């Protein structure tokens, strides 16, 4: 099993990129890969409970549905601690299945061979 980290750098301001990160994550999770969507920069906002509810891009499923499917398939949502802190986002603010992580945790996975892709 491979570890695949999909970096979501965009939030509600760019519905297409925010949704694509979770679509790719879903493909990885349903293919029995260790799938992580890493929320960085403005992507941290989509980890906040309720923030993804109104996010949709024409021709794509609603972001909240794709996120729920991702978690149900065993995917993990990691919110960058260096990105959540200046935005005053705490663990209590996050959707189910999301965890605030440190840069060291991400670097450890990348150093051990995790593949990454950024949207």
BELLIN-V676273 format. One record per residue. N is the residue number from 1. RES is the residue in one small letter. PHI is phi in whole degrees, -180 to 180 (999 if undefined). PSI is psi in radians with two decimals (999 if undefined). D_FIRST is the distance of its C-alpha to the first C-alpha in Angstrom with 1 decimal. Layout:
n	res	phi	psi	d_first
N	RES	PHI	PSI	D_FIRST
N	RES	PHI	PSI	D_FIRST
This chain:
n	res	phi	psi	d_first
1	x	999	2.32	0.0
2	x	-93	2.72	3.8
3	x	-103	2.22	6.8
4	x	-122	2.13	9.5
5	x	-108	2.09	13.0
6	x	-106	2.05	15.8
7	x	-91	2.06	19.1
8	x	-101	1.80	21.9
9	x	-95	-0.09	25.1
10	x	-119	2.59	27.5
11	x	-115	-2.52	28.8
12	x	-57	-0.38	31.5
13	x	-70	-0.31	33.4
14	x	-138	1.38	31.0
15	x	-56	-0.61	29.7
16	x	-64	-0.91	28.1
17	x	-67	-0.67	25.8
18	x	-62	-0.73	25.1
19	x	-73	-0.71	24.1
20	x	-59	-0.65	22.0
21	x	-58	-0.72	19.7
22	x	-79	-0.50	19.0
23	x	-63	-0.83	18.9
24	x	-64	-0.72	16.1
25	x	-59	-0.71	14.3
26	x	-63	-0.72	15.0
27	x	-60	-0.79	13.7
28	x	-65	-0.81	10.2
29	x	-64	-0.73	10.5
30	x	-75	-0.22	12.0
31	x	-94	0.32	9.3
32	x	60	0.60	7.1
33	x	-99	2.75	5.3
34	x	-76	1.81	6.7
35	x	-111	2.27	9.9
36	x	-131	2.28	13.1
37	x	-103	2.08	16.4
38	x	-98	2.07	18.6
39	x	-92	1.96	22.3
40	x	-126	2.86	24.5
41	x	49	-2.25	28.2
42	x	-72	-0.22	29.7
43	x	-63	-0.40	26.3
44	x	-58	-0.53	26.8
45	x	-63	-0.55	29.5
46	x	-74	-0.20	27.2
47	x	-81	-0.23	25.7
48	x	-77	2.25	29.3
49	x	-49	2.18	30.1
50	x	93	-0.34	32.1
51	x	-71	-0.50	31.6
52	x	-89	-0.13	29.3
53	x	-58	-0.63	31.5
54	x	-103	0.14	33.7
55	x	-88	2.12	31.3
56	x	-153	2.49	31.0
57	x	-116	2.39	31.1
58	x	-52	2.30	33.0
59	x	86	-0.01	31.0
60	x	-122	2.72	27.9
61	x	-68	2.78	27.2
62	x	-61	2.43	28.4
63	x	-58	-0.75	26.1
64	x	-60	-0.62	26.6
65	x	-70	-0.73	25.3
66	x	-66	-0.68	22.2
67	x	-64	-0.76	21.5
68	x	-63	-0.74	22.1
69	x	-63	-0.69	19.8
70	x	-61	-0.86	17.0
71	x	-65	-0.72	17.6
72	x	-62	-0.51	18.1
73	x	-84	0.03	14.7
74	x	100	0.06	13.2
75	x	-71	2.69	13.3
76	x	-116	2.46	15.0
77	x	-106	2.10	18.1
78	x	-111	2.23	19.0
79	x	-104	2.19	22.7
80	x	-62	2.13	23.8
81	x	-64	-0.63	26.4
82	x	-70	-0.34	28.5
83	x	-94	-0.60	28.6
84	x	-74	-0.63	29.4
85	x	-59	-0.90	32.1
86	x	-68	-0.27	34.6
87	x	-95	0.06	34.1
88	x	58	0.59	35.0
89	x	-93	2.22	31.8
90	x	-113	2.94	31.0
91	x	-56	-0.66	28.4
92	x	-65	-0.38	30.9
93	x	-82	-0.29	31.1
94	x	-82	2.71	27.4
95	x	-67	2.79	26.0
96	x	-60	2.40	24.2
97	x	93	-0.07	20.5
98	x	-106	2.53	21.5
99	x	-139	2.43	21.8
100	x	-80	2.28	23.7
101	x	-126	2.88	21.9
102	x	-95	2.83	23.2
103	x	-61	-0.60	22.7
104	x	-61	-0.65	21.7
105	x	-65	-0.70	18.6
106	x	-68	-0.80	17.6
107	x	-61	-0.69	18.6
108	x	-59	-0.78	16.7
109	x	-67	-0.76	13.3
110	x	-63	-0.73	14.6
111	x	-66	-0.47	16.0
112	x	-88	0.09	12.8
113	x	110	0.12	11.4
114	x	-62	2.46	10.3
115	x	-88	2.60	11.6
116	x	-137	2.68	14.5
117	x	-145	2.47	17.0
118	x	-122	2.39	20.3
119	x	-120	999	22.7
